[in-house]
């Protein structure tokens, strides 16, 4: 292959030398005419240059940089073109065209260089491209004049000219994106740099290959696409600026994902626009026939690979943006737990759906995807069994109304060991019934998320299901020397004076049992558990008041006592250190 390339280059050089030899031969046939024409144009060029320099001198003295050389060169270029139409047999015009073209572009570059920051490398690259472009223009003119190698040099001139113009366009565009005063316009040019570069490259390639003509319809579509792109990036820049001002530091969470999504979507707009202008059906047809894998089960072409890759990137950026939007929304409402949970859920499901959609566009048939879908379905079935159980249980709770928001419930379990609470049950108020869990707030203000299935399948004590009035039992122990009737009177007085106890039904006192060390009484009071559901606080207040009243009446609250009886008498001995030693006679 290398040898073939070398041979092709050698053939092109040989044909070029033969073309130049033919051109010089034509000039040699009538050298006097060619020389006179050359001197005439040289004199005209010097005269016009002197005239324009003197004409523009007052303007330059006022600080206005006027490209005088370009005016004279353009006049000569037009004059030479008109003369060539009349004297087409004069070969020197072909050289003059290339020379004047070189001088016009060089003068224009010198003028722009004074206003644009061209670096040394850019200047060297420009002059190199200009020399090549002018030489190819000269060879193209010769090839058309002699009828040889027209397509080759025409293509070479177009490629070099497009490269030369690209250097100007990129430099001017980048400079405008820096010096323009409006922040919105400056960001618009920066955001649209890639899209406009792709559009320009498509136009350049289309012009080089001759795939379009500069008709009125084509220019209308081109300007319409450029306007749509500019409007899209203008709205994008305006949106980003206002979101940044409104959200402040929170915008940093969305900045990267929002830019990626907007830039990725801009490629879709550009693709559709190029399809309208150029008609990309032939390109899609060619790419669709270039198969990477072509089997009965898997058919992956270059087109499907490009489309699936773009869809995957677009969906990934969309999922990333959506999860951060949801996270930011709940964070601003001080719901950090919900924010983290929803972000994780959206991320996991979004990535899964994105991969599945991208694979379907890649070219995998359902015969390949069905086994994976079956395995995935089994895995989801086991994994989501508990989730669906709690989900359906939540609907059962809402419809049955056995548990409602605001009810006071007690279930098995422990909550609050970190704050010193012990016990085998959880007592609290239902504050929320979600799709998967029910939130119960305990008397210590500890919130517990309990799966809904436990309320359906387990035994739940609901203190306020149909009637919020409940009876509370408060135990008391007094000494055996106490008068039970007096104790009863004191406890009823304490209950009747308490604001937490209902007057109806009236409180009552039970003489429950005669224990080992005390007489056991129960004070029974009725309370509205909706208004007062912290039972320990109620007991504490009753005990405080009852202690004072029992003490005033001389009623003793005993401590546990035991009487110890020995079968044999005891003998007590005191040793030298003052300690006594006891032993029984029986041993």
C-alpha positions in Angstrom: 0.0 0.0 0.0 2.9 2.4 0.8 4.4 1.6 -2.6 1.1 2.4 -4.3 0.9 5.7 -2.5 4.4 6.7 -3.5 3.6 5.8 -7.1 0.5 8.0 -7.1 2.4 10.9 -5.7 5.2 10.5 -8.3 2.5 10.4 -11.1 0.9 13.6 -9.8 4.3 15.4 -9.7 5.1 14.2 -13.2 1.8 15.4 -14.6 2.3 18.8 -12.8 5.7 19.3 -14.4 4.3 18.4 -17.8 1.5 20.9 -17.2 3.9 23.6 -16.3 6.1 22.8 -19.4 3.1 23.1 -21.6 2.2 26.5 -20.0 5.8 27.8 -20.6 5.7 26.6 -24.1 2.5 28.6 -24.8 4.2 31.7 -23.4 7.3 31.2 -25.5 5.2 31.3 -28.7 4.4 35.0 -28.2 6.8 36.4 -25.6 6.6 40.1 -26.8 2.8 40.2 -26.2 3.2 38.6 -22.8 6.0 41.0 -21.7 4.1 44.1 -22.8 1.1 42.9 -20.9 3.2 42.2 -17.8 4.8 45.7 -17.9 1.4 47.3 -18.4 -0.1 45.6 -15.4 2.9 46.4 -13.3 2.7 50.1 -14.1 -1.0 50.1 -13.5 -0.6 48.4 -10.2 2.1 51.0 -9.0 -0.1 53.9 -10.2 -3.2 52.7 -8.4 -1.2 51.9 -5.2 0.3 55.4 -5.2 -3.1 56.9 -5.9 -4.9 55.1 -3.1 -2.0 55.8 -0.6 -2.3 59.5 -1.2 -6.1 59.4 -1.1 -6.2 57.6 2.3 -3.3 59.5 3.9 -5.7 62.1 5.6 -7.7 59.2 7.1 -4.6 57.5 8.4 -3.4 60.7 10.0 -6.7 60.8 11.9 -6.0 57.3 13.3 -8.1 55.3 10.8 -6.4 52.2 9.4 -7.6 51.9 5.8 -6.3 48.9 3.7 -5.4 51.0 0.7 -3.4 48.1 -0.9 -6.5 46.0 -1.0 -8.5 48.5 -3.0 -5.9 48.8 -5.7 -5.4 45.0 -5.8 -9.2 44.4 -6.1 -9.4 46.9 -9.0 -6.5 45.2 -10.8 -8.0 41.8 -10.1 -11.3 42.8 -11.7 -9.6 44.5 -14.6 -7.5 41.4 -15.3 -10.6 39.2 -15.2 -12.4 41.5 -17.8 -9.4 41.6 -20.1 -9.0 37.8 -19.9 -12.6 37.5 -21.1 -11.5 39.4 -24.2 -7.9 38.2 -24.7 -8.2 34.6 -23.5 -5.1 33.6 -25.5 -2.8 35.6 -23.2 -1.4 33.1 -20.8 0.1 35.7 -18.5 -3.3 36.4 -17.1 -3.3 33.0 -15.4 -0.2 33.9 -13.5 -1.6 37.4 -12.7 -4.8 35.9 -11.3 -2.8 33.8 -8.8 -0.4 36.7 -8.0 -3.2 39.2 -7.4 -5.2 36.7 -5.4 -2.1 36.2 -3.2 -1.7 39.9 -2.7 -5.4 40.5 -1.9 -5.5 37.8 0.7 -2.2 38.9 2.2 -3.3 42.5 2.4 -6.6 41.5 4.0 -4.7 39.4 6.6 -2.3 42.3 7.3 -5.3 44.5 8.0 -7.0 41.9 10.3 -3.8 41.1 12.1 -3.8 44.7 13.4 -7.1 44.0 15.1 -6.9 40.3 16.0 -4.4 38.6 18.3 -2.7 36.2 15.8 0.2 34.3 17.3 3.5 33.5 15.5 2.4 29.9 14.8 -0.9 31.2 13.4 0.9 33.7 11.1 3.3 31.0 9.8 0.4 28.6 9.2 -1.5 31.3 7.4 1.3 32.1 5.0 2.0 28.5 4.3 -1.6 27.9 3.5 -1.7 31.0 1.4 1.3 30.0 -0.7 -0.1 26.5 -1.3 -3.6 27.9 -2.1 -2.2 30.5 -4.6 -0.1 27.8 -6.3 -3.0 25.5 -6.6 -5.1 28.3 -8.0 -2.4 28.9 -10.6 -2.3 25.2 -11.4 -6.1 25.0 -11.5 -6.2 27.9 -14.0 -3.6 26.2 -16.2 -5.5 22.9 -16.1 -8.7 24.6 -17.2 -6.8 26.5 -19.9 -5.1 23.4 -21.3 -7.9 20.9 -20.5 -5.8 18.6 -18.3 -6.1 17.5 -14.6 -9.0 19.9 -13.9 -10.6 17.8 -11.2 -7.4 17.2 -9.3 -6.3 20.8 -8.9 -9.9 22.1 -8.4 -10.2 19.7 -5.4 -6.8 20.8 -4.1 -7.7 24.5 -4.4 -11.0 24.0 -2.6 -9.4 22.1 0.3 -6.6 24.6 0.8 -9.0 27.6 0.5 -11.4 26.0 3.0 -8.4 25.5 5.4 -7.3 29.1 4.9 -10.8 30.5 5.6 -11.2 28.2 8.6 -8.2 29.9 10.2 -9.9 33.3 9.7 -13.3 32.1 10.9 -12.0 30.3 14.1 -9.9 33.3 15.0 -12.6 35.9 14.5 -15.2 33.7 16.3 -12.9 33.2 19.3 -12.0 36.9 19.5 -15.7 37.9 19.4 -16.4 35.4 22.2 -13.9 37.3 24.4 -14.3 41.0 23.5 -18.1 41.2 23.2 -19.7 43.3 25.9 -22.9 41.5 26.8 -22.4 38.6 29.1 -25.3 36.7 27.6 -24.0 37.0 24.1 -20.5 36.2 25.2 -21.7 32.9 26.8 -23.9 32.3 23.8 -20.8 32.3 21.5 -18.9 30.1 23.9 -21.7 27.5 24.3 -22.3 27.4 20.6 -18.6 27.1 19.5 -18.7 23.4 18.9 -22.0 23.4 17.1 -21.1 26.3 14.8 -17.7 24.6 14.1 -19.5 21.4 13.1 -21.8 23.4 10.9 -18.9 25.3 9.2 -17.0 22.0 8.6 -20.1 20.4 7.1 -20.5 23.4 4.7 -16.8 23.3 3.9 -16.8 19.6 3.2 -20.0 19.9 1.1 -18.5 22.8 -0.9 -15.3 20.8 -1.5 -17.2 17.7 -2.6 -19.7 19.7 -4.6 -22.8 18.3 -2.8 -24.8 21.6 -2.8 -25.3 24.7 -4.8 -25.6 28.2 -3.4 -29.2 28.7 -4.3 -31.8 30.9 -2.7 -33.5 27.9 -1.1 -30.2 26.6 0.3 -29.2 29.9 1.8 -32.6 30.3 3.4 -32.3 26.9 5.1 -28.7 27.7 6.1 -29.6 31.0 7.7 -32.7 29.4 9.4 -30.5 26.7 11.0 -27.9 29.2 12.1 -30.7 31.3 13.7 -32.2 28.3 15.5 -28.8 27.3 16.9 -28.0 30.9 17.9 -31.4 31.2 19.6 -31.0 27.9 21.4 -27.6 28.8 22.8 -28.9 32.3 23.7 -31.7 30.8 25.7 -29.3 28.3 27.2 -26.9 31.1 28.3 -29.8 33.2 29.7 -31.2 30.2 31.6 -27.8 29.3 33.2 -27.1 32.9 34.2 -30.5 33.3 35.9 -30.4 29.9 37.6 -27.0 30.7 39.0 -28.3 34.0 40.4 -31.4 32.4 41.9 -29.9 29.2 43.3 -26.6 30.6 44.4 -24.2 28.0 45.8 -26.8 25.2 45.2 -26.4 25.8 41.4 -23.0 24.1 41.6 -24.8 20.8 42.0 -26.6 21.3 38.7 -24.0 23.2 36.6 -22.1 20.4 35.1 -25.1 18.1 34.4 -27.2 20.9 33.0 -24.4 21.9 30.6 -23.8 18.3 29.5 -27.5 17.8 28.8 -27.9 21.0 26.9 -24.8 20.5 24.8 -25.8 16.9 24.0 -29.2 18.0 22.9 -27.7 20.7 20.7 -26.1 18.0 18.7 -29.5 16.5 18.0 -30.7 20.0 16.7 -27.6 20.3 14.6 -28.1 16.8 13.1 -31.7 17.5 12.2 -30.8 20.8 10.7 -28.0 19.3 8.5 -30.4 16.6 7.4 -32.9 19.3 6.2 -30.1 21.3 4.4 -28.0 18.5 2.9 -30.3 15.5 3.0 -28.3 12.9 4.9 -30.3 9.8 3.7 -27.4 8.7 1.4 -24.9 9.0 4.3 -27.2 7.0 6.6 -27.7 4.4 3.9 -23.9 3.9 3.5 -23.3 3.8 7.3 -26.3 1.4 7.7 -24.7 -1.1 5.3 -21.3 -1.1 7.1 -21.9 -3.9 9.5 -19.6 -4.5 12.5 -21.5 -7.7 13.5 -24.0 -9.3 11.2 -25.6 -12.5 12.5 -29.1 -13.7 12.8 -29.3 -12.6 16.5 -27.0 -9.6 16.4 -26.9 -6.9 13.7 -24.7 -4.0 14.6 -23.9 -1.5 11.9 -21.8 1.7 12.1 -25.0 3.7 12.0 -26.7 1.8 14.8 -23.5 2.0 16.9 -23.4 5.8 16.5 -27.1 6.2 17.2 -27.1 4.0 20.3 -24.0 5.7 21.7 -25.7 9.1 21.3 -28.9 7.8 22.9 -27.0 6.3 25.8 -25.1 9.6 26.4 -28.3 11.7 26.1 -30.2 9.4 28.5 -27.3 9.3 31.0 -27.1 13.1 31.1 -30.9 13.3 31.5 -30.9 10.9 34.4 -28.0 12.7 36.1 -29.7 16.0 35.7 -33.1 14.7 36.9 -31.7 13.0 40.0 -29.9 16.2 41.0 -32.9 18.3 40.4 -35.0 16.1 42.6 -32.3 16.1 45.3 -32.0 19.9 45.2 -35.8 20.2 45.4 -36.1 18.1 48.6 -32.9 19.6 50.2 -34.4 23.1 49.9 -37.5 21.7 51.8 -35.2 20.3 54.5 -36.0 16.7 53.6 -32.5 15.3 53.3 -33.6 11.6 53.8 -36.2 11.7 51.0 -33.7 13.6 48.8 -31.0 10.9 49.1 -33.4 8.0 48.7 -35.1 9.4 45.6 -31.8 10.4 44.0 -30.5 6.8 44.5 -33.8 5.3 43.1 -33.8 7.6 40.0 -30.1 6.9 39.4 -30.4 3.1 39.6 -33.6 2.8 37.5 -32.5 5.5 35.0 -29.2 3.8 34.3 -31.0 0.4 33.8 -33.6 1.8 31.4 -30.9 3.8 29.5 -28.8 0.7 28.9 -31.9 -1.3 27.8 -33.0 1.4 25.4 -29.5 1.9 24.0 -29.2 -1.9 23.4 -32.4 -2.1 21.5 -31.1 0.7 19.2 -27.8 -1.0 18.9 -29.2 -3.9 16.9 -29.8 -6.7 19.5 -32.9 -8.6 18.6 -35.4 -9.7 21.3 -34.2 -13.3 20.9 -31.0 -12.1 22.6 -32.7 -9.8 25.2 -35.4 -12.3 26.3 -33.0 -14.5 28.4 -31.5 -11.4 30.1 -35.0 -10.0 30.6 -36.1 -13.3 32.2 -33.2 -13.4 34.5 -33.7 -9.8 35.4 -37.4 -10.4 36.0 -36.7 -13.3 38.4 -34.1 -11.1 40.2 -36.5 -8.2 40.4 -39.3 -10.6 41.6 -37.2 -11.7 44.6 -35.8 -8.3 45.3 -39.1 -6.5 45.0 -41.2 -9.0 46.9 -40.8 -7.2 50.2 -41.3 -3.8 48.5 -44.6 -4.8 46.9 -45.7 -6.5 50.1 -45.3 -3.2 52.0 -46.7 -1.2 49.1 -50.0 -3.2 49.1 -50.1 -3.2 52.9 -50.0 0.6 52.8 -53.2 0.6 50.7 -54.8 -2.0 53.1 -54.0 0.3 56.1 -55.5 3.3 54.3 -58.6 1.5 53.2 -59.3 -0.5 56.4 -58.7 2.6 58.7 -57.5 0.3 61.5 -54.6 2.8 61.8 -54.8 6.4 61.0 -52.5 9.4 61.2 -52.7 10.7 64.8 -53.5 7.3 66.4 -51.5 6.1 69.4 -50.2 2.6 68.9 -48.0 0.1 70.7 -46.1 -2.6 68.9 -43.3 -5.0 69.8 -39.8 -3.8 69.6 -37.4 -1.3 71.1 -36.7 2.3 70.2 -34.4 4.7 71.9 -31.7 2.5 73.5 -29.2 5.2 72.6 -31.1 7.7 74.8 -31.4 5.3 77.8 -34.9 3.9 77.1 -35.5 0.3 77.7 -38.5 -1.9 77.1 -39.9 -4.6 74.8 -42.6 -2.4 73.1 -42.7 0.8 71.1 -45.4 3.3 72.1 -46.0 6.4 70.0 -48.2 8.4 67.7 -48.7 7.7 64.0 -47.4 10.8 62.1 -47.3 9.6 58.5 -48.4 6.6 56.4 -46.2 6.3 53.3 -46.3 3.9 50.4 -43.8 1.5 52.1 -43.5 2.5 55.7 -45.5 4.0 58.6 -43.7 6.6 60.7 -44.4 6.5 64.5 -43.1 9.2 66.8 -42.4 8.0 70.4 -42.8 10.0 73.6 -39.1 10.8 73.4 -39.7 12.4 70.0 -37.9 9.5 68.2 -39.3 8.7 64.8 -39.4 5.1 63.7 -40.2 4.0 60.1 -42.0 0.7 60.5 -42.8 -1.5 57.4 -46.5 -1.5 56.5 -46.6 -5.3 56.4 -46.0 -5.4 60.2 -49.2 -3.5 60.9 -51.1 -5.9 58.7 -49.7 -9.3 59.7 -48.7 -8.5 63.4 -50.7 -7.7 66.5 -51.0 -4.0 67.0 -52.4 -2.2 70.1 -54.3 1.0 69.0 -55.2 3.2 72.0 -57.3 5.6 69.9 -59.0 3.4 67.3 -62.7 4.2 68.1 -62.6 5.8 71.5 -59.8 8.1 72.8 -60.8 7.8 76.5 -58.8 5.1 78.3 -58.3 4.1 81.9 -54.9 4.2 83.5 -53.8 2.1 86.5 -51.3 3.6 88.9 -50.1 1.3 91.7 -49.4 2.4 95.3 -48.0 0.4 98.3 -48.6 1.5 101.9 -47.6 -0.1 105.3 -49.8 -2.6 107.0 -50.5 -0.1 109.8 -52.3 2.2 107.4 -56.1 2.7 107.3 -57.3 1.5 103.8 -60.2 4.0 103.9 -57.9 6.8 104.6 -55.6 5.8 101.8 -58.6 5.6 99.4 -59.7 9.1 100.4 -56.2 10.6 99.8 -55.8 8.9 96.4 -59.2 10.1 95.2 -58.5 13.6 96.3 -55.2 13.7 94.4 -56.9 12.3 91.3 -59.8 14.8 91.5 -57.4 17.8 91.9 -55.3 16.8 88.8 -56.1 18.7 85.6 -54.9 15.7 83.6 -57.6 13.4 84.9 -61.2 13.4 83.5 -64.0 14.1 85.9 -66.3 11.7 84.1 -66.0 8.7 84.4 -64.9 9.4 88.0 -61.6 8.0 89.4 -61.7 4.9 91.5 -59.4 3.1 94.0 -58.9 -0.7 94.2 -57.6 -2.5 97.2 -55.7 -4.9 95.0 -53.8 -7.2 97.3 -51.9 -7.7 100.6 -48.4 -8.1 99.6 -45.3 -9.3 101.5 -44.2 -5.8 102.6 -47.2 -3.5 101.9 -50.8 -3.2 101.1 -51.2 -2.7 97.3 -53.8 -0.2 96.0 -54.5 0.8 92.4 -55.6 4.4 91.5 -57.8 4.2 88.3 -58.2 7.4 86.4 -59.6 8.2 82.9 -57.7 10.4 80.5 -58.1 11.6 76.9 -55.1 10.1 75.2 -55.4 12.4 72.2 -54.6 15.4 74.5 -52.2 13.7 76.8 -50.5 10.6 75.6 -47.3 10.7 77.7 -48.3 8.3 80.4 -45.1 8.5 82.4 -45.6 12.2 82.8 -49.1 11.6 84.2 -47.8 9.0 86.6 -45.0 11.3 87.7 -47.5 14.1 88.6 -49.8 11.8 90.4 -46.9 10.3 92.4 -45.6 13.8 93.4 -48.9 14.9 94.8 -49.8 11.6 96.4 -46.5 11.4 98.2 -47.1 14.8 99.8 -50.7 14.0 100.8 -49.8 10.6 102.2 -47.0 12.1 104.2 -49.4 14.7 105.7 -51.8 12.0 106.8 -49.0 10.0 108.4 -49.4 7.1 106.0 -46.1 5.4 105.5 -44.9 4.1 102.2 -42.8 1.1 103.2 -39.7 -0.5 101.7 -39.4 -4.2 101.3 -38.7 -6.0 104.6 -37.9 -9.6 105.6 -38.0 -11.3 109.1 -35.2 -13.9 109.6 -35.8 -16.7 112.2 -33.0 -18.9 113.5 -33.8 -22.4 114.8 -31.0 -22.5 117.4 -29.8 -19.7 119.7 -26.8 -17.6 118.6 -23.5 -16.9 120.5 -21.7 -13.6 119.7 -17.9 -13.2 120.4 -15.9 -10.0 120.1 -12.3 -10.3 119.1 -9.4 -7.9 119.8 -10.1 -5.7 116.8 -13.6 -5.0 118.0 -15.2 -7.3 115.5 -17.7 -9.8 116.5 -17.9 -13.4 115.3 -21.2 -15.3 115.5 -21.8 -19.1 115.6 -24.6 -21.3 116.7 -24.2 -23.9 119.4 -25.4 -26.6 117.1 -22.4 -25.9 115.0 
